Amino acid sequence: AKAENMPKDNIATAIKRAAGKDMADISEVNYEAKGPHGVMLFIETATDNTNRTITNVRTPINKAGGEMLNSGSLEFLFDRKTVIQFEKKEGHDLEEIELELIDHGLEELEENEGMVFLYGDFTNFGSLSQGCEELGIELSRAGLQRISNNPQEFSESQLDEIESLIDKLEDDEDVQAVYTNIA
């Protein structure tokens, strides 16, 4: 931070905030919004100051011509899923892996450019992870995501504008994830 000429006070404040806060002071808050060109945004945050966070989320959305929505407005547009990713290696029989993991809650298996993606209901996260471990699969990434159940197509210029907004939202330290209905 010093190399970037950040003021000492800002550095000290950031360190105090990170070190001095109990996890009990952190709240998980979700925000829902309609962005430019009708893109739907589901924004997950973890914050110690909800007033600061809502302002930091609302401002770029409003500037981009979007609007905040009531909590729960978009819940039906996104399915909460377990998403597990691993690299396909020689000896991995995807059909066999799929059959083994169905009992652990696997709903869908996709392969894309040497990576394998496993999808299941969010309640099966532990079971699916354990199933992968039992099969000796080395995971690249595992987590919970919100996946649009009604993805929409956007033009290149629209996508550029939407991506710019998403980047601004993700730059906020309180924002944990931004999910959209982009196809």
N, C-alpha and C positions, 0 to 999 in steps of 0.2 A: 504494500500500500504506500509505503514511503517513496518507493521508486516512481510511483505514479503521481507524486506530489499531493497526496491526500492530506488534508489538515490533521494535525496531531489529535485534536479533539474528536474528530470523526473516527479515527483509529481507536482511540481509548473508549469511546462510546460503544463501538462495535464489539470490542473485546469484552467490555463489562456486560453487554447484553448477552453475548454468547456464554460467558463463564458464570455470570451471576444469576441467571434465571433457572428456577427449578422447572422440571418438565411439567409440573402441575400447573404452571402459569401459561403453558402453551395450549391453545385450543385449535382443534381441527374445524375449519369452516369451509363449506362449499358454496360457490357462487355460480349462478347460471345467467347466461346472457345471450342475446341475439347480436351477432356481429355484422360487419359489412356484407352485403349480398345475401343476407339471410342465413349465414353460417351460424350454427348453434354451438355455443361454448359452455363446457362444464369445467369449472376451475376449482381445483382442490388446493386449499391453503393450510398452513400451520402457523399460527400467529400468537404473539403475546399482547397484541394491540389490534383489536378488530376494527376500530375506527380508522387507523392508519391503513390497514389492509384493504378495506372496502374502498377507500379513496384511491389507493394505488391501483386497484382493479378497475374501478368505475371510470377514472379519467381517460386512460387510453381507449377504452371501449366507446365512450361518448365522443371522443375526438375522431374516431374512425367511423362515426355515424351509426353506432350500435346502441343498444340499450340493455340495462340490467333487467332481469326477469325475477318474478317471485320464486322463492325457494320451492322446489318440487315441480316447477313448470316443465323441466326437461327430463326428469327422472325416467319417464317412460321411453324416451328416445335412446337411452344408453343402457346396455346390459353390463353389469359388473362381472368381469370374467377373470379367472386365473389364466395367466399367459406365461408359458415356460418356453424358453428358447435354448437350443443346443446345436452344436455343429455336427453335421452328419459325417460320421467316420466310416472307414472301411469296416465291414462286418456288421454295421447297423442294418437290420432287416426291419424296415419301417412297418410292414404289415404285422410282423410279430410284436413289435413295440406297441403298435396301436391296439392289438388284441389284448395284450397284457395290461395296458393302462385303462382300458374301458372299465374294468372293475374298480379302478381308483378314481373314476369320475371324468375320464377323458370324453369330450364331446366332439372334438375335431382335431385332426393332425394335418398340417400343411408343410410342404417343403418349398423353399424358395432360395435359389442361389447357394446351395450347400448348407443352408440353415434350416432347422426343423422347428416348427412352432406348434405347441400343444395348447389347446384351449379347453377350459372346463368352467363350471360354475364357480363363483368365488368361494363358496363354502367348501369346495374340494381342494383348496390350495395345499393343505398339509398332506392329504392323501395322495395327490398327484406327485408332489415333490418326493414323498416317500417311495412311491412306485418307481420313479426315475432312479432314485438312489439304489433300490433293490436290483434294478436292471444294470447298474453300473454306468449310468449315463452321467457324464460331466456337464452340468448346466452352465450356460453362458449368462443367462438372465432368468429370473423368476419373480413374478409380482402380480399385483392386482391392477387391472386396467378397466376403463369404461370404454366399451366399443359400441359405436353407433349401430342401431338395428335398422336404420333408414338412411344410408349414406347418400350424399348428394354430389353431383358433378359441378365443377366450377371451371371457368375459363382460366387461361394462364394469367391474364392480367388481374382477374379476381383473386386467384390464388396468391399472387405476389402481395396484394393488399392485405389479405387474410394472414399470410405468413408474417408480415411486418407487425401486425397486431399481436399475434401469438408470441413473437420474439420479445415485444415490449412487456407483455404479461409475464413471460418466463424470466425476464431480467429481475423481477422483484424477488427479493430473498424469501418472502413468505409463501410464494407460489410454489407448490410441490409438483403439480401436473396440470396441463390444459388438454382437454379432450374435445374433439370436434366431430361434426357429421360429414367431413370431407370423404368422398369415395376414394 
